[in-house]
């Protein structure tokens, strides 16, 4: 728990420093004068309120927040709150999450889980349903589906699958190609990150951008079997593991020119092709720049690639437990704030839960299955307590209390359990849907 206290202190110090320094604060507000006057809802309180799983009616959230933080004090009006949050750029919460992630890696140090000294980072996108007002539609656009145009955004995230931490996330207009977003993110990754991609991402441009860094960025990508002639030739050869070369076409040359590289049509780049056979007998091809066959033999890649699945379950958590698509406002600003806050809260809960591991193992050592913290309930018990966690001078008691509650609510991990995928149409009418054995906790 001492490690988590240091992480909480880093977050508190960041919020406090931004709040008290007008020069720093101006980077995250619309004007240098924003939050400069003493108010009932100043910079820090506005941040704490938005971080407190802000999902319900404004009136309820404000009344409960003030009752918890300062009993007897009259809550500000909804209008006052809207004016205050409107001054705060979503960039602040993006940076707050980045600070949390950096603090986690710093303080956990050798306890950070790795695969052969690499942090495994899965990169993938998802679509996000949005509210249908003119400002949202103008910024994010719409996508045709189920007979009508639906306001949607394109999200992308980079997720540490072994540690359960989102290291980067962004929300963009729906017409933005997630592959191009991923290209621009490559420079942000550290050399000890091994990037895992699904089959929508491989191409000469992506591979070249990974390889052309001062220290080549390790990657593993699943590709389409019809991606290019080199992949088709590899499949027809019957080989399991082989080196190959990909050739730049005009599209790749033009795209790389936008990134500042002069790559003539016909230039080649070396790749390693891996054939894997899935449990159902289907064949897939993986592309990597882990060229050393002694250190990285063929047999490791099937299991390694499927570690990518962690990002899919993280999106499930964000959408169904943190209710990522239940935005607390109907402006572009509030949507962007909420989006970044959801990733921050998911990361925070994951980090706080790590202090429970030994107690969890002790409590469940005689049980049939492995157990984990029920994250849905964990988010629920964090509501309001997160205010004290950042507002109190001594958060140790809050951390200990959260740890005890996390341990109380567990769920079994049943190996090999699979569910058939059922595609459900989005409901046009009605706000709520009942799901078997699942209730919202925030």
C-alpha positions in Angstrom: 0.0 0.0 0.0 3.0 2.4 0.6 3.5 2.4 -3.2 -0.1 3.5 -3.8 0.2 6.2 -1.3 3.1 7.6 -3.3 1.1 7.4 -6.5 -1.9 9.2 -4.8 0.5 11.9 -3.6 1.9 12.4 -7.1 -1.7 12.9 -8.4 -2.6 15.3 -5.6 0.5 17.3 -6.1 -0.1 17.6 -9.8 -3.7 18.9 -9.2 -2.6 21.2 -6.5 0.3 22.6 -8.5 -1.8 23.3 -11.5 -4.5 24.9 -9.3 -2.0 27.2 -7.6 0.2 28.3 -10.5 -1.5 30.6 -13.0 1.1 30.0 -15.7 0.6 26.2 -15.6 -3.1 26.5 -15.1 -3.4 28.6 -18.3 -2.4 25.6 -20.4 -5.5 23.8 -19.3 -8.1 26.7 -19.2 -9.6 29.0 -21.8 -8.2 32.1 -20.1 -5.5 33.1 -17.6 -8.2 34.6 -15.4 -10.2 31.3 -15.2 -10.3 29.9 -11.7 -8.3 32.9 -10.4 -11.0 34.1 -8.0 -12.0 32.3 -4.8 -15.2 30.5 -5.4 -17.3 27.7 -3.8 -16.4 25.6 -6.8 -12.8 26.4 -7.6 -10.3 24.5 -9.7 -9.6 21.6 -7.3 -13.2 21.1 -6.4 -14.3 21.1 -10.0 -11.7 18.4 -10.8 -12.7 16.3 -7.7 -16.3 16.5 -8.7 -15.7 15.4 -12.2 -13.5 12.5 -11.1 -16.2 11.3 -8.7 -17.9 9.0 -11.3 -20.1 11.9 -12.4 -22.9 10.0 -14.1 -26.3 11.0 -12.6 -28.4 14.1 -12.6 -26.4 17.3 -12.0 -28.6 18.2 -9.0 -28.1 14.9 -7.3 -24.3 14.8 -8.0 -23.8 18.4 -6.7 -25.9 17.9 -3.6 -24.2 14.6 -2.7 -20.7 16.0 -3.4 -21.1 19.0 -1.1 -22.8 16.9 1.6 -19.8 14.5 1.5 -17.1 17.1 1.2 -18.5 19.9 3.4 -21.7 18.9 5.3 -23.9 21.9 5.8 -22.5 23.9 2.9 -25.1 24.8 0.2 -24.2 23.3 -3.2 -23.6 25.5 -6.2 -26.3 25.6 -8.9 -26.2 23.5 -12.0 -25.6 26.7 -14.0 -22.5 27.6 -11.9 -21.1 24.1 -12.3 -21.6 24.1 -16.1 -19.8 27.5 -16.3 -16.9 26.2 -14.2 -16.4 22.9 -16.1 -16.6 24.8 -19.4 -13.4 26.6 -18.4 -11.4 23.3 -18.1 -9.9 21.7 -21.2 -10.0 18.0 -21.6 -6.3 18.1 -22.0 -6.0 18.4 -18.2 -7.5 14.9 -17.7 -5.4 13.5 -20.5 -2.3 14.8 -18.8 -3.6 13.6 -15.4 -3.9 10.1 -16.7 -0.4 10.3 -18.2 0.9 11.4 -14.8 -0.9 8.5 -13.1 0.6 6.0 -15.6 4.1 7.3 -15.3 3.8 7.3 -11.5 2.6 3.7 -11.6 5.6 2.5 -13.6 8.0 4.5 -11.5 6.9 3.4 -8.1 6.0 -0.2 -8.9 9.4 -0.6 -10.6 10.4 -4.2 -10.7 6.9 -5.3 -9.7 5.6 -4.2 -13.1 4.7 -7.3 -15.1 6.7 -7.9 -18.3 7.1 -10.4 -21.1 10.8 -11.1 -21.7 11.6 -7.6 -20.4 8.9 -6.0 -22.6 5.8 -4.2 -21.6 3.1 -5.7 -23.8 1.0 -2.9 -25.3 -2.1 -3.8 -27.3 -3.3 -1.0 -29.7 -6.9 -1.1 -30.9 -9.9 1.1 -31.6 -13.6 1.1 -31.0 -16.6 3.2 -32.0 -18.3 5.3 -29.3 -22.0 6.3 -29.5 -22.6 10.0 -28.9 -25.6 12.3 -28.3 -27.3 13.7 -31.3 -27.1 17.5 -31.1 -25.7 19.8 -33.8 -22.4 20.6 -32.0 -21.6 16.9 -31.5 -22.6 15.9 -35.0 -20.6 18.8 -36.5 -17.4 17.8 -34.7 -17.6 14.0 -34.7 -19.9 13.2 -37.6 -22.3 10.3 -38.0 -22.2 6.7 -39.3 -24.9 4.9 -41.1 -26.4 2.0 -39.2 -29.6 0.3 -38.5 -31.4 2.5 -41.1 -30.4 5.9 -39.8 -27.3 8.0 -39.3 -26.0 7.7 -35.7 -23.6 10.3 -34.1 -20.4 8.4 -33.3 -16.8 8.9 -32.5 -13.6 6.8 -33.2 -11.7 5.9 -30.1 -8.2 4.4 -30.0 -6.2 3.2 -27.0 -2.9 1.6 -26.1 -3.3 -0.9 -23.3 -0.7 -2.6 -21.1 -2.3 -6.1 -21.2 -0.2 -7.6 -18.4 -0.7 -4.7 -15.9 -4.2 -3.6 -16.9 -3.2 0.0 -17.6 -4.2 2.2 -20.5 -1.1 4.2 -21.4 -2.7 6.4 -24.0 -6.3 7.1 -25.3 -7.9 9.4 -27.7 -11.4 10.2 -29.2 -11.6 11.5 -32.8 -14.2 12.1 -35.5 -15.8 8.9 -36.8 -14.3 9.3 -40.3 -10.8 9.4 -38.9 -8.9 6.3 -39.9 -7.7 4.5 -36.7 -4.7 3.2 -38.6 -3.5 6.8 -39.3 -4.0 7.7 -35.6 -1.9 4.7 -34.7 0.8 5.8 -37.1 1.1 9.2 -35.3 1.2 7.5 -31.9 4.3 5.4 -32.7 6.8 8.1 -31.7 5.2 8.2 -28.2 6.0 4.6 -27.3 9.1 3.6 -25.2 11.7 1.2 -26.6 10.7 -1.5 -24.0 7.1 -1.6 -25.3 6.2 -4.5 -27.6 3.2 -3.4 -29.6 0.4 -5.9 -30.5 -1.9 -5.1 -33.4 -4.9 -6.8 -35.0 -5.2 -7.3 -38.7 -6.6 -3.8 -39.5 -3.2 -2.2 -38.8 -0.4 -3.9 -40.8 1.0 -2.3 -44.0 4.3 -1.0 -45.3 3.7 2.4 -43.7 3.1 1.0 -40.3 6.1 -1.4 -40.4 8.4 1.3 -41.8 7.5 3.8 -39.0 8.2 1.2 -36.3 11.5 0.2 -37.9 12.7 3.7 -38.7 12.8 4.9 -35.1 16.3 5.6 -33.6 15.7 2.3 -31.7 13.3 0.1 -33.7 10.0 -0.3 -32.0 9.2 -4.0 -31.4 5.8 -5.1 -32.8 3.6 -8.1 -33.6 0.8 -7.8 -36.0 -1.8 -10.2 -37.4 -2.4 -9.5 -41.1 -5.0 -10.4 -43.6 -4.2 -13.5 -45.6 -4.6 -11.5 -48.8 -2.6 -8.5 -47.6 0.0 -8.6 -50.4 1.8 -11.1 -52.7 4.5 -11.7 -50.2 2.0 -13.0 -47.6 0.2 -15.1 -50.3 3.6 -16.6 -51.4 4.4 -17.4 -47.8 1.1 -19.1 -47.2 1.5 -21.2 -50.4 5.0 -22.2 -49.5 3.9 -24.2 -46.4 6.6 -22.7 -44.3 5.9 -22.0 -40.6 8.5 -19.2 -40.1 10.3 -17.2 -42.7 11.9 -13.9 -43.5 10.5 -11.8 -46.2 10.5 -8.3 -47.8 7.6 -5.9 -48.3 7.8 -3.3 -51.1 6.6 0.3 -50.9 3.9 1.3 -53.4 2.9 4.8 -54.3 0.3 5.1 -51.4 2.9 4.0 -48.9 5.5 6.4 -50.4 3.0 9.3 -50.2 1.9 8.5 -46.7 5.4 8.3 -45.4 6.2 11.6 -47.0 3.6 13.2 -44.7 5.6 11.8 -41.8 8.8 13.4 -43.1 10.4 10.3 -44.8 11.5 10.1 -48.4 10.8 6.5 -49.4 10.7 5.9 -53.1 8.3 3.4 -54.7 10.0 0.0 -54.8 12.0 0.4 -51.6 11.9 -2.7 -49.4 11.8 -3.5 -45.8 12.6 -6.8 -44.0 9.9 -8.6 -42.0 9.5 -12.0 -40.3 6.4 -14.0 -41.2 4.9 -16.5 -38.7 2.2 -19.0 -39.5 0.0 -20.1 -36.6 -3.0 -22.5 -36.6 -5.9 -21.6 -34.3 -7.7 -24.1 -32.1 -10.5 -24.4 -34.7 -8.0 -25.2 -37.5 -7.9 -21.8 -39.1 -4.6 -20.4 -40.3 -3.4 -16.9 -39.5 -0.2 -15.0 -40.4 1.7 -12.8 -38.0 4.3 -10.1 -38.9 7.0 -9.1 -36.5 10.4 -7.5 -36.3 11.6 -9.9 -33.5 14.1 -11.4 -35.9 16.2 -13.5 -33.5 14.8 -17.0 -34.0 16.9 -18.3 -31.1 15.5 -15.8 -28.6 12.0 -15.7 -30.1 11.3 -19.2 -31.5 8.2 -19.9 -33.6 6.4 -21.6 -30.7 6.0 -18.5 -28.5 4.0 -16.4 -31.0 0.5 -17.9 -30.9 0.2 -17.4 -27.1 1.9 -14.0 -27.3 -0.5 -12.7 -29.9 -3.6 -13.7 -28.0 -2.5 -11.7 -25.0 -3.9 -8.9 -27.1 -7.4 -9.9 -26.0 -6.9 -7.9 -22.8 -7.7 -4.7 -24.7 -11.1 -6.1 -25.8 -12.0 -6.9 -22.2 -10.9 -3.4 -21.1 -13.2 -1.8 -23.6 -16.0 -4.0 -22.2 -15.2 -2.7 -18.8 -15.2 0.9 -19.9 -18.5 0.7 -21.9 -20.5 -1.6 -19.6 -19.2 -1.0 -16.1 -17.9 2.6 -16.3 -20.7 3.5 -18.8 -18.3 5.4 -21.1 -21.1 6.2 -23.5 -23.3 7.8 -20.8 -21.8 11.2 -21.1 -22.6 13.8 -18.5 -23.0 16.7 -21.0 -23.9 17.4 -24.6 -21.0 19.5 -25.7 -17.8 18.4 -27.4 -15.8 19.6 -24.4 -17.8 17.6 -21.9 -17.7 14.5 -24.1 -13.9 14.8 -24.3 -13.6 15.4 -20.5 -15.7 12.4 -19.7 -13.8 10.2 -22.2 -10.4 10.9 -20.6 -11.8 10.7 -17.0 -13.1 7.1 -17.7 -9.7 5.9 -18.6 -8.2 7.7 -15.6 -10.7 6.0 -13.2 -10.2 2.6 -14.8 -6.4 2.9 -14.3 -6.8 4.2 -10.8 -9.0 1.3 -9.7 -6.6 -1.2 -11.3 -3.6 0.4 -9.5 -5.3 0.5 -6.1 -6.4 -3.1 -6.6 -2.8 -4.3 -7.0 -2.3 -3.7 -3.2 -4.9 -6.4 -2.6 -3.1 -9.2 -4.4 -1.5 -11.0 -1.4 -4.7 -10.7 0.7 -6.7 -12.0 -2.2 -4.5 -15.0 -2.7 -4.6 -15.8 1.0 -8.4 -15.6 1.1 -8.9 -17.8 -1.9 -6.0 -20.3 -1.6 -8.3 -23.2 -0.8 -10.9 -22.5 -3.4 -11.4 -24.3 -6.7 -10.9 -21.4 -9.0 -8.6 -18.4 -9.2 -10.4 -15.2 -8.0 -10.1 -11.5 -8.9 -11.6 -8.3 -7.7 -15.1 -7.6 -9.0 -14.4 -4.4 -10.9 -18.0 -3.4 -11.3 -18.6 -3.3 -7.6 -15.1 -1.8 -7.0 -16.1 1.2 -9.1 -19.3 1.5 -7.0 -17.5 1.6 -3.7 -15.0 4.1 -5.0 -17.8 6.6 -5.5 -17.5 9.5 -3.0 -14.5 7.9 -1.3 -12.4 9.1 -4.2 -13.1 12.7 -3.0 -11.5 11.9 0.3 -8.7 10.1 -1.4 -7.5 13.3 -3.1 -8.9 15.9 -0.7 -7.7 14.5 2.7 -4.3 15.3 4.0 -3.9 11.6 5.1 -5.4 9.2 2.6 -4.0 6.1 4.2 -7.3 5.2 5.9 -9.3 5.7 2.7 -6.9 3.4 0.8 -7.1 0.8 3.5 -10.9 0.9 3.5 -11.0 0.6 -0.2 -8.7 -2.3 -0.1 -10.9 -4.1 2.4 -14.0 -3.5 0.3 -12.2 -4.7 -2.9 -11.3 -8.0 -1.1 -14.8 -8.4 0.1 -16.3 -8.5 -3.5 -14.6 -11.1 -5.7 -15.5 -13.1 -8.7 -14.1 -16.5 -9.9 -12.0 -16.8 -13.1 -13.2 -19.9 -14.8 -10.7 -21.1 -17.4 -11.8 -22.1 -20.8 -15.3 -20.5 -20.5 -16.5 -19.1 -23.8 -19.7 -17.4 -24.9 -21.0 -17.3 -28.4 -20.9 -13.8 -29.8 -24.4 -12.3 -30.3 -24.7 -9.1 -32.2 -27.4 -6.9 -30.8 -28.9 -4.0 -32.6 -28.7 -0.7 -30.8 -32.1 0.2 -29.3 -33.7 3.2 -30.9 -36.3 3.8 -28.2 -35.9 3.5 -24.5 -32.8 4.3 -22.3 -32.2 1.1 -20.4 -31.8 -2.6 -21.1 -31.9 -5.5 -18.6 -28.9 -7.8 -18.7 -28.7 -11.3 -17.1 -26.8 -11.2 -13.7 -25.5 -7.7 -14.2 -26.5 -4.4 -12.5 -24.8 -1.1 -12.7 -22.9 0.1 -9.6 -22.4 3.8 -10.4 
